[in-house]
């Protein structure tokens, strides 16, 4: 069924990104917003806007009843959740579909399966994805924990089953630390996610974070759109992403991409998804799957020419995939910098009024942002205010273009991490593509010393 009006259950740059794709398809949009976002750009540009509550996310962007009510009063026939907020909430997806509204996302049962880290790992193994050695599910008994750790060898990492962003995650170097760290990880997980379930995996010494973009039609067909290297991270939060990865050969890409696509086809997966791996010494280890659009999806769009949001909408309309695997080609190189309203070196948030804004431009430069001069960045949400994405014929040209684009981009009135990105692309390891998930924090530590 063709979709006529999409309610965008999100805010900021991703809401604007979805609005643009919808309008290019001739589809109307409904922006929902908190009182703090009444003047946001996605609200200004949408065909319709509905206020869904006060600033706190729990009272607005996480308020399922208010969002469903907004969809009904605005006569939206589809909901796109973007990323974050309710995008991986299986219950929300079920409620949307129960109200006869199209859900622009995966099937609720797949969201639920992959949202539980223990169940996701079990399912991934059954689907043929390579796993990090570890416990076969949740571990609650300290005796069992010691047995698992002894079998796979120290160091091990204790992870929250419902976790994310590094919370409920502890590295254990020896057996005498295990019980204390298990208890701490469980307590953190309970406080952050309401679930103290943990599991244990082998701790990889110095891996890269490489993820594969997949798409399925929900009827047993799936393709992959290559990988993204997201190894430049601070406290498990991505800072810069690039595609393709500097360390993978085309043969490795084809091999792992084929494995991922087959797994999703066998699963009957619908829509966009990202399968994330740790990569070390030529080996891949599954860590999780995100059943939504990723923040870093533009770098994949730049090297494949595929509009991922448009494809999401088409799949939700019941259409077939717009291309077969053999139609996907990878050209050039793309890098994305996450621009945050924060101090570049202390990382303290810096909300406030933007007094001047100039977006970088030129050939193969893309800025996804809802910023404008006079806009007041609210203190209630994530600090990311823009994404700067550049493309080049090869990685060297891409970096040179990125360097120029970062010099052009101006945000005044608040602090941003633009200086951090400018410094990063001067570093020899980054220029050579020789970095891992530990590199950025080690570099920042040396810089402070």
N, C-alpha and C positions, 0 to 999 in steps of 0.2 A: 504493500500500500504506500503510495507517495505521501511523504510527510509535508504538511503545509505550514506548521508553526512549531518551533522548538523553544521550550523553556530551558534556559541555560542556568543550571543549578550551581553556579560558581561566581567568581569575581575576578577582577584584575585582568592581566594579559591573556589568560587562557579563555576567559569569557569573551574577550574581544576577538581572539583567534577563531573561536567557534562561530561567533556572529558573522565574521567575514566569510567563512566557508559557506555558511547557510545562505547568505545573501547572494553569493555567486551561483548558488543552485536555485535561486528564486524562492527561497523559503523564508518566512517571517521569523523574527526572534522575539522572545520575551526575556527581559533581564529581571532577575530578582536581586534585591539588595537590602543590606541593613541600613539603618539610619545614618551610619558613618560613611556609607558609600553612595549617598544620594547624588553626588556630583561626579561620580566615576565615569570614565569615558565609555565603558560598555553600556552603562545606563543611558547616557546621552544618545548613543547611536542606535540602540535597539528600537524595534517598532513599538514595543510595549514594555512597561516597567511596573513591577509590583514590589512594594516594601514588605519584607517578611520578618522584621523584628529589629530590636536594638542592636548595638554594636557587637556584643559578645557572640562569638560563632555558635555557641550552644543554643542561643536564642534566635538565631537567624539561619546561617548557612548549614547548620546541623539540625535544624528544626524540621523534621520530616512532615509533620502535619501542616505547617505553614507553607512549605514548598508545594505539597500536593494541592492545597487550597488555592495557591497562586496559579497552578497549572489549570485548575478547573475554572476559575473566574476569568482567566485570560484565553480559555479555549485552546490551550496548547495540546497538540496531539502527540508530542514526543518530548522527552527530557534528556538532555546531555549533561552528565555530571562533571565533565572536565577531569581534573586530577585533584587529589587531596579531598578534604571535607567528606562527602558521602559517596565518592566515586567507587570505593571498594566495600561498600556496605550492602551485603547480599539482601538483608531485610528491606532496605530502601528499594532495591531493584524489584523485589517481589511485590511490594506495595504499589510501585509505579505500574507494573504490568497488571496487577489486580484491578486497578482503576481504568483499565483499557487504554493506557497511555504507552506509546512505544518507548522502550528503554534503549538508548543508544549506548550499548555496552554489552559485555559478555552475559551469558546465561547466569542467573543467580547461583545455581549450584556450583558453577566453576569459580565464581567470586568467593564463595564460602570455602571451597576446598583449598584454593590457593592462598586464602587469607590466613589460614592456620598453618604456621610454618612446619609443624610436625606432619600434618596431613599432606601438605604440599610436597615435602620431601619424599614421603611414601609414594605419592602419586607419580612424582617425577621419575623415581626409580622404576616403577612399573611401566612407565611410558618409554623407558630406554635412555633417559638422560643421565649423564655421569654424575655421581654424588660424592660429596666430601665424606670420608669415612667417619662414622659416628654412631650414636645410639639409634636403635630401631624404634623411634618414637620418643614420647616423653619419658623423663627420668624423675622419679619422686623419691626413691629410696637411695640413701647414701651408699649402701653396700653395692647396689647396682651401678651407681655412678663410678665408684672405684673400679669395678670390673670393666666398665666401658673404657674409662681413661687408661687403664693398664693395657687393654687390648690394642687401642689405637696409638698409644704413646703420648707422653707430654711433650710440648704444651697442648692443652685443649682449650676450647672456647665454650662457655655456657651461654645459651641463647634463650630468650623468651619466645615461646611458641607464637604469641600474638604480637611480637615486638616490631620495632622499626626505629630508624634514626639513632641506633646505638644504645637505646635504653633497654635495660634488662640483659646486658651483654657483659660478660666478664671473662678475661683471659686467665687461665690457671696454669701456673708453671710446674707445680709439684703436688703430690698427693696430700701433703699436710695443709694445703690451702683449700682443698676441694670443698669441704663441708661449709666453711665460712662463705666462700664465694657463691656456692649454690644458694645459700640462704639469702645473700645480698641480691643476687640476680632475681630470685623469686619475689623478694620484697619490692624491688624496683618495678618489676613487671606488673605486680598487683596494683601498685600505685598508679602506674601510667596507663595500663590497659584493662585493669580489672580481672586479670588472669595471671596466676603465679606459675603456670606450667612452663617448664624449661626442658631443653634437650642439650645434648653434648656432641660436639664435632671436633675433629682434628683441627688444630690451629695452624693455618698455613703461614709460613714465615714472612714472605714479602711478595704477595700476589698482585696481579692487576685485576681490575673490575671491568669485565667485558660482558655486554648484554646484546641479545639478538631481538630485533623487532619482528614480530610475526603478525599475520592476519588470517583469520578463518571465516568461513561463511556459515558455520554452524551446522553444515550438512555433510561434513566429512572431507572438505577441501581446505587446504591451508598453504600459505606461502611464507617465505621469510624475505626481509628486506635488508639483510646484512646486519652488521654489528656496530655498536658504539663503544668507545673506550671512555669509561667514566672514572678513571683511577685517581684523578686529582681531586681529593676529598679532604675535608676537615671535619673531624668528629662524625664520620660516616655520612656527612652531607656533601653532595657533589658541588663542585665549584666551576669546573670547566669540562666540557665533553667534546669528543671529536669522532668523526667517522670518515673513513674506516680506521680501525685500530692500527697504530704504527707497527705492531708486532705480529700481526697475522698475515699469512700468505693467502692468496686466492684459493689455494687448495684447502687450507684449514677453514676458511670462511664457508666454502661450499659444503664441506663435510659436516661442520657443526650446524650450519643453517639448515641443511637437509634433515639432520636428526631432529632439530627443533620443529620444523614444519611437519614432519611425519608425526611427531608426538602430539601436536595440536590437531592434526587431521584425525588421528585415532581417538582423541578426546572429544571430537565434535565441537571444538572451540569456535566461538562466534565473536567477531570483531577484532579490535586491536589488543595486543598483549606484548609484554616484554619478559623474556626469560633471562635471568641474570646469573652470571657465573663468576667465580674466581678462577683466574688463569695463572698457572705457575709452571715453568719449565716445560711448556708445550702441552700441558694437560688442563682440561676444563673440569670444573666442579660446580654443580648446580647449587645456588644458594636460595633463590626465591623466584617467584613469578609475580609480576604486577599486572593485574587484570584491568588495565585502564591505559589511557594515553599518558606518555611520559613527558616531563618538563622538557627533556632534551630531544623530543621528536623532530624539531626542525632540521637537525643535521642529517637525519635520514632522508627527509624530504629534499634537501639540497643535492644529495648525491644520487638519488633515484628519480627525482621528478614526480614522485607520487604524493598527492595531497592526502595525508592520513586522516584528517578530520572529514573530508569529503567522502573518503572510503568508509569511515565509520557510519556516516549517515546512510550511504547506499546499502550497506549490509543490514542496517536496522530497518530499511524499507523492504528487505527480503530479496534484494538483488544478488546476483552472483558477484564474485570477485571481479574487479575490472581488468585484471591481467593475470596471466599464468606465470609460473616461476621463470620460464624461459624468456618472458618479456621484461623481467627485471634486470637492468644493467646498472653497474656502479661506475660513476664517472667523477673524477676529481676528489677533492677533500673539503670537508666542512668542519668548523669549530664553533662552539657556542660558549659564550661567557655569561654566567648568571650575574646580573647587576643587582646588588642589594643596597637598601638604604641602611647602611651600617658603617661604623668606623672600619677602615681598611685593615687595621692591624690589631685592634682590640676586639673587633667584631660586635661591639655594643650597638644595638639598634638605634637608628636615627630617624624617627618619624618627624613629620613637620611639613611646612609649606614649601613647595618647589617654586623658587622665585624666577628661575630661568631654565629652559630645557632646549637642547639642540641635539637631535638624533643624528648619528653618523649616517652617511649615505654613500652613493657611488655604486659602480657595477658590482653585483654579487654581494651586496651588503644588505642584511635584513635586520630590522629591529622590531621585536614583538614587545609592545609596551602600551599601557594606557596612560602614560604620563603626559602632562601638559603644564605650561607655566601657570601658576596659581593653584594647581591641584594640591590638596593637603593629604599627605600620606598618613593614614590612620595608624595608631599604635597597637591595634588589636589583632593583626594578622601577620602572616609570614612577611619577612622583610624584602623579598624579591620584588623589584619594581620594573625590571626590563630584562630582556634577553637579547644579546648582540650575537648575531650569527653571520659568519662570512664563509664564502666559497672560493676555492681556487683550483686551477687545473691540476695542481699537485700540492703536497703539504707545505713546501717552502713558500710557494706563492700565496697560499692561504694564510700563513703566518705573517707574511709581509703586509697583506691586506688587513689582517686583524690589527696589526700594530698601528697602521694608519687610521683605521676606524676608531680605535680606542683613543687616539689623540684628538679626533674630531668630536667625540661624544661629550656633551657637557650637561651636568645636572647640578644646579646651584640651589642653595637654601637648606639642603640637608647633606650629611656626609654619605658617601657611597664607597663601594669597594673597587671603583675604577682603578685607583693606584695599585691595588693588589694585582689585578689582571695585567696592568702595564709592566709591573715588575716580573710577573711569572713568565711572560713571553720573551724576556731577556735572558732567562736562565739556560745554561748549556744543556742540562738534562731534559728540560721541556722542549727545547729546540730539536734535540736529537730523538725525542720520543721515548726517552729512557727513564720512565718514572713508574712508581707503583702506588698502591693505596696508602703507603706510609710516607711517601716522599714529601707531600706538602706540609704535614705537621712537623716532620724532621727539619725541613727548610725554615719554617717559621720559628722553630726552637733555636736553630743556629743564628737566625737573624736577631732574636731577642738577646742572645747571650753576649 
